[in-house]
Amino acid sequence: MRGSRRLVLAAVCVAVVAVGVVVLLQSHGDGPAPANATPAAATAEVTRTDLTSTVTLQGTLGYADEIAVKGHSGGHVTWLPTVGTTVSRGATLMRVDDRAVAVFYGSTPLFRALDTPGLVGRDVRVVADNLAALGYRIGSQPKAGTVVDLPAGTPAPPASSAALPTSDAPASPAPRYTVSKDDAVLTPALTAAIRRWQQDTGRPHTGELGADDAVVLAGEARVTATSAQLGDDAGNGVLSVASTTKVVHVPLQPGDAQQIQKSGQVTVVLPDGATADATIGSISTTTPARSAGNPADGQPAQQTVTVVPTDAAAVQHVDPAPVQVNFTGETRKGVLAVPIGALLALSGGGYGLQKPDGTLLAVTTGLFTKGMVEVTGTGVAAGLKVVTTS
C-alpha cells in the first residue's frame, strides 16, 4: 500500500510541474493576448450629405370640414339621426314639425321658395342637379347665354351675369336675364320632377320647394354631434356634420409654421404606434374676437394645419384621437456631417473631433438630426476618420 501511494504522489507532482511549464511558455511565447488588452477605438468618416430635420407636433385625428346645421325658425325638432350616421344625397338629415329635411349636394344653399315658374338662379341649379342625380327626368335646360323672361316682379338673381333689356330688345313687361353656366331655370319639366320626388319620399307633392326643405352640403357627410333635443326650436343649432374624410388638425404655436416645409413629407403616428403617410392640406388662421373688455384682445392669431392621410384606408377604422405628427423641417444640402457620438465637449467650450492619433479639431456644429450633426472647421473634410462612440 505504501508503494502505491508513493507512485500516485509522484504522478501528481509531475502533472503540476508540466502545467507550470506550459503556463510559463505561454506567458513568454506567441500565445493569445491577455483578455484585458485595450481594444482599438471605433472610428467614423466625415461624410458630405444632405440633412433634413423632423418637427414633431401633437394633433387630433378627426373629420374634415365640420359645420353646424340649423333647421327653420319657428319649427320644432321632431327627429334626429344618431351621431356617427353617414348621410348622402336624398337622405333625411332631420325632421322639423315632422317634415323631412333632405340632403342635397352643392355650394349654394336654398335661400328662397322655388314656387314660381321661370325662376332662374344657382339655387335652381342645385335642385336640378340633385334630382337628376337621384334618377328623375328634369327635361332640358336653356343653354348658357340664353336670354329668358323672368317672372314679373322677380329681381335678377344675385351675382348674375348681365341682365337685359338691351337697347334693341323689344319692350316687355317682364325683366329679362341672360342665363349663366351656373344657373338653371324652373321649367315645367323641373317642377314635375320636384313633384314626383316629393311623392316618392312621402312629402306633400306640390311641385314647390321651400328654403327649409333641404340642407345643401358639399358631399356625403357624417353626423358628428347633436346639439338639440327633440322638441327644441329648430332655428338654433340642431346638429353638426363633417366630411367623411379623416384628417388631422394640428394647432401651431408661434414660429411652428416657419419650421415645417409645406411640400415636405408628413408622417402620422397613430395611437397603436402604426404610421400613415400624409400631406399638408391647408394652414388656416383664426383671429380671436375683439370687443370691449375681451381678454382675447392682444392675443396672437391661432394657426391650424390640416394634414390629410395619403391612404384613407390607413385611418378608416381608427377612432378620433390624439396623434403625433412628424413634419419635414429644415433641409441642409451637401454639408459635412458625423455621427453625434463623434462630438467631444472641449474644456474651453464648444465641440471638437478627435482623430485616431489623438489630435483634436475644433468644429462648429449646425443641424442635428437622426443621429447625425453638421460640422465645419479647419482640417475637417469628407473622408476624414474620427473617433466615435457609435
C-alpha positions in Angstrom: 0.0 0.0 0.0 2.8 2.4 0.8 4.4 1.7 -2.5 1.2 2.5 -4.4 0.8 5.8 -2.5 4.3 6.9 -3.4 3.6 6.2 -7.1 0.3 8.3 -7.1 2.1 11.2 -5.3 4.9 11.2 -7.8 2.4 11.3 -10.7 0.6 14.3 -9.3 3.9 16.2 -8.8 4.9 15.5 -12.4 1.5 16.8 -13.7 1.8 20.0 -11.6 5.2 20.7 -13.0 4.0 20.1 -16.5 1.2 22.6 -16.2 3.6 25.2 -14.7 5.9 24.7 -17.7 3.0 25.2 -20.2 1.8 28.4 -18.4 5.4 29.8 -18.3 5.9 29.1 -22.0 2.5 30.8 -22.9 3.5 33.8 -20.9 6.7 34.3 -22.8 5.8 32.8 -26.2 3.4 33.7 -29.1 0.2 32.7 -27.2 -3.1 34.8 -27.3 -3.0 38.3 -25.9 -4.2 38.9 -22.4 -8.0 39.4 -22.1 -7.7 42.9 -20.7 -5.9 44.4 -23.7 -7.3 47.8 -24.7 -9.5 47.5 -27.9 -9.0 49.8 -30.9 -11.1 52.9 -30.8 -14.2 53.0 -33.0 -14.0 55.4 -35.9 -16.3 57.0 -38.4 -15.8 59.0 -41.6 -16.8 62.6 -42.1 -19.3 62.5 -45.0 -20.8 65.0 -47.3 -24.5 64.6 -47.4 -28.0 66.2 -47.2 -29.5 66.5 -43.8 -33.2 67.1 -43.1 -34.7 67.7 -39.6 -38.0 66.5 -38.3 -40.5 68.7 -36.4 -42.8 66.7 -34.2 -46.1 68.2 -33.1 -49.3 67.0 -31.5 -52.6 66.8 -33.4 -56.0 65.3 -33.3 -57.4 62.8 -35.8 -60.9 63.7 -36.8 -63.1 64.6 -39.7 -62.8 67.4 -42.2 -65.0 70.5 -42.7 -67.2 70.3 -39.7 -70.2 72.7 -39.8 -73.2 73.4 -37.7 -76.6 72.9 -39.2 -79.9 74.7 -38.3 -83.5 73.9 -39.2 -86.0 76.6 -39.9 -87.1 79.1 -37.2 -90.5 78.6 -35.7 -90.4 74.9 -36.2 -89.6 72.2 -33.6 -87.1 69.3 -33.9 -89.1 66.0 -34.1 -86.4 63.6 -35.2 -82.6 63.5 -35.3 -80.1 60.9 -36.6 -77.6 59.3 -34.2 -74.1 60.5 -34.0 -71.9 58.6 -36.5 -74.6 58.2 -39.1 -73.4 58.9 -42.7 -75.9 60.9 -44.7 -75.8 61.1 -48.5 -77.8 62.8 -51.3 -81.5 62.5 -50.8 -81.3 61.2 -47.2 -83.3 62.7 -44.4 -81.0 64.8 -42.2 -83.6 65.8 -39.6 -87.4 66.2 -39.2 -88.8 69.6 -38.3 -92.5 69.7 -37.3 -92.4 66.1 -38.6 -91.4 67.2 -42.1 -88.3 65.6 -43.5 -85.4 67.9 -44.3 -83.4 66.3 -47.2 -79.7 66.4 -48.0 -78.7 67.9 -51.3 -75.2 68.4 -52.6 -73.9 71.7 -53.9 -72.3 75.0 -53.0 -75.4 77.3 -52.9 -78.0 76.9 -50.1 -81.7 77.1 -50.9 -82.4 80.7 -50.0 -85.9 81.3 -51.3 -89.1 79.5 -52.1 -89.0 77.9 -55.5 -92.7 78.3 -56.2 -92.9 80.4 -59.4 -92.4 79.0 -62.9 -89.5 80.7 -64.7 -87.3 81.5 -61.7 -83.6 81.4 -62.5 -80.6 81.0 -60.3 -77.9 78.9 -58.8 -80.3 77.5 -56.2 -82.5 76.2 -59.0 -79.3 74.6 -60.5 -78.7 72.8 -57.1 -82.3 71.3 -57.2 -82.0 70.3 -60.9 -78.6 68.6 -60.4 -79.7 66.7 -57.4 -83.0 65.5 -58.8 -81.1 64.4 -62.0 -78.5 62.6 -59.8 -81.3 60.8 -58.0 -82.7 59.5 -61.3 -85.5 61.9 -62.0 -86.1 63.3 -65.5 -85.8 67.1 -65.3 -86.1 67.9 -69.0 -83.8 70.2 -71.0 -82.4 73.4 -69.6 -81.7 76.7 -71.5 -78.1 76.8 -72.5 -75.7 79.4 -71.1 -76.2 82.7 -72.9 -79.9 82.2 -73.5 -82.0 85.2 -72.7 -85.1 84.4 -70.7 -88.0 86.4 -69.3 -88.1 86.4 -65.5 -91.5 86.2 -63.7 -93.0 89.7 -63.3 -91.8 91.4 -60.2 -88.8 89.0 -59.8 -85.4 90.6 -59.2 -82.5 89.3 -61.2 -80.6 86.5 -59.4 -77.7 87.7 -57.1 -74.2 87.9 -58.7 -75.8 87.2 -62.1 -74.4 87.7 -65.5 -75.5 90.8 -67.4 -79.3 91.3 -67.3 -81.2 92.8 -70.2 -83.1 94.6 -71.8 -80.7 95.8 -74.3 -81.2 98.9 -76.4 -82.6 96.9 -79.3 -84.7 94.4 -77.3 -88.5 94.6 -77.7 -90.4 96.2 -74.9 -91.5 93.7 -72.3 -93.4 94.0 -69.0 -91.1 91.2 -67.6 -87.4 91.7 -66.8 -85.0 89.7 -69.0 -82.0 87.8 -67.9 -79.1 86.1 -69.6 -78.6 82.5 -68.2 -75.1 81.7 -67.0 -73.4 78.3 -66.9 -74.2 78.1 -63.1 -77.9 78.8 -63.5 -80.9 76.7 -64.1 -84.5 77.7 -64.9 -87.6 76.4 -63.0 -89.2 74.9 -66.1 -92.5 72.9 -66.2 -90.4 69.7 -66.6 -88.3 70.5 -63.5 -91.4 71.3 -61.5 -92.9 68.0 -62.5 -89.7 66.2 -61.3 -89.9 68.0 -58.0 -93.5 66.8 -57.6 -92.5 63.2 -58.4 -89.6 63.3 -55.9 -92.0 64.7 -53.2 -94.5 61.9 -53.9 -91.8 59.2 -53.8 -90.4 60.4 -50.4 -93.7 61.0 -48.6 -93.7 64.8 -48.8 -96.7 66.9 -49.9 -96.4 66.8 -53.7 -96.9 70.4 -54.5 -94.1 70.9 -57.0 -92.8 73.7 -54.9 -89.8 73.7 -52.6 -89.1 75.9 -49.6 -85.8 77.2 -48.4 -86.0 74.9 -45.4 -86.9 71.7 -47.3 -83.3 70.7 -47.9 -79.9 71.3 -46.4 -77.1 71.7 -49.1 -73.8 70.0 -48.2 -70.6 69.7 -50.1 -71.0 65.9 -50.3 -71.5 62.8 -48.2 -71.3 63.7 -44.6 -71.0 62.2 -41.1 -73.1 63.4 -38.2 -70.5 64.4 -35.6 -72.8 65.8 -32.8 -76.3 66.7 -32.0 -76.9 70.0 -30.1 -80.7 69.9 -29.8 -83.2 67.8 -28.0 -86.5 66.7 -29.5 -89.0 69.5 -29.2 -86.4 72.2 -29.3 -86.6 75.2 -31.6 -85.1 74.2 -34.9 -83.9 77.8 -35.5 -81.0 77.3 -33.2 -78.1 74.9 -33.8 -79.5 71.4 -34.3 -76.6 69.2 -35.3 -73.1 69.2 -36.7 -71.8 67.3 -39.7 -68.4 66.8 -41.2 -66.9 65.3 -44.3 -66.4 61.5 -44.2 -62.7 62.2 -45.0 -60.5 61.8 -41.9 -57.8 64.4 -41.4 -55.5 65.6 -38.6 -55.8 69.1 -37.1 -52.6 70.3 -35.7 -52.6 73.6 -33.7 -49.4 75.6 -34.3 -47.5 77.6 -31.8 -45.8 80.9 -32.8 -42.9 80.0 -35.1 -44.1 76.5 -35.9 -45.3 77.4 -39.4 -41.8 78.6 -40.3 -40.2 75.3 -39.2 -42.2 73.0 -41.4 -42.0 72.5 -45.2 -45.4 72.7 -46.8 -44.3 70.4 -49.6 -42.3 68.0 -47.3 -43.0 64.6 -46.1 -45.5 64.2 -43.2 -45.9 61.1 -41.1 -48.8 60.5 -38.7 -48.1 58.2 -35.7 -51.4 56.6 -34.7 -52.4 55.6 -31.1 -51.3 52.0 -31.7 -47.9 53.0 -33.0 -48.6 52.4 -36.6 -47.7 55.2 -39.1 -49.5 56.7 -42.1 -48.0 58.9 -44.7 -49.8 62.3 -45.2 -49.6 65.6 -46.9 -50.3 69.2 -45.7 -53.8 70.2 -46.9 -54.0 73.7 -45.7 -53.0 76.1 -42.9 -55.8 78.2 -41.5 -55.7 81.3 -39.3 -58.3 82.1 -36.6 -58.2 85.6 -35.1 -59.6 85.9 -31.6 -62.8 88.0 -31.4 -62.2 91.5 -30.1 -64.6 93.6 -28.1 -64.5 96.0 -25.2 -63.0 94.2 -22.2 -62.5 91.0 -24.1 -59.5 89.2 -22.5 -58.7 87.9 -26.0 -57.6 91.3 -27.1 -53.9 91.4 -27.9 -53.7 87.6 -28.3 -52.0 86.3 -31.4 -54.0 84.6 -34.2 -54.2 80.9 -33.9 -52.9 78.8 -36.8 -54.0 75.3 -37.5 -52.5 73.0 -40.1 -54.8 70.3 -41.7 -52.9 67.1 -42.5 -54.6 64.7 -45.0 -53.5 61.0 -44.9 -52.4 59.8 -48.3 -54.1 56.4 -47.9 -57.6 57.0 -46.4 -57.8 53.2 -45.7 -54.9 53.5 -43.2 -57.0 55.6 -40.8 -60.5 54.4 -41.8 -61.0 52.3 -38.8 -59.1 54.5 -36.3 -61.4 56.4 -33.9 -60.8 60.1 -33.5 -57.9 60.5 -31.0 -54.8 62.5 -30.3 -51.9 61.6 -32.6 -48.3 62.6 -33.2 -47.4 64.3 -36.5 -43.8 64.4 -37.9 -43.2 67.2 -40.4 -40.2 67.7 -42.6 -38.3 70.6 -41.1 -35.1 72.4 -42.2 -33.0 70.9 -45.0 -29.3 71.4 -45.5 -27.8 70.1 -48.7 -24.2 69.0 -49.3 -22.9 69.6 -45.8 -20.2 67.7 -43.8 -21.6 65.5 -41.1 -20.6 63.0 -38.5 -22.4 60.8 -36.0 -23.4 62.7 -32.9 -21.3 60.3 -30.9 -18.1 61.7 -32.5 -18.6 65.1 -30.9 -16.3 65.9 -27.9 -17.1 68.7 -25.5 -14.0 70.8 -25.3 -12.8 72.2 -21.9 -12.7 75.7 -23.2 -16.2 75.4 -24.6 -17.6 74.3 -27.9 -17.1 71.0 -29.6 -14.3 69.1 -31.3 -13.5 65.9 -33.2 -10.7 63.5 -32.3 -8.5 61.9 -35.0 -7.3 58.3 -34.3 -3.8 59.6 -33.4 -5.3 61.8 -30.6 -5.3 65.1 -32.5 -8.3 67.3 -31.7 -10.0 69.5 -34.3 -12.3 72.3 -33.1 -15.6 72.3 -35.1 -18.7 74.5 -35.4 -22.0 72.4 -35.3 -25.0 73.0 -37.4 -28.1 70.9 -37.9 -28.7 68.0 -35.6 -31.0 65.3 -37.0 -31.5 61.5 -37.0 -28.2 60.8 -35.1 -26.1 63.0 -37.3 -24.7 66.5 -36.9 -23.5 69.1 -39.4 -19.9 70.2 -38.7 -17.4 72.7 -40.1 -13.9 73.5 -39.1 -10.2 73.8 -40.1 -8.9 70.4 -41.3 -12.4 68.8 -41.5 -13.1 67.3 -44.9 -15.1 64.4 -46.3 -13.3 61.1 -45.7 -11.5 62.1 -42.6 -11.6 59.4 -39.9 -12.6 60.5 -36.4 -13.1 58.6 -33.2 -16.7 58.0 -32.2 -18.7 56.2 -29.6 -21.1 54.6 -32.1 
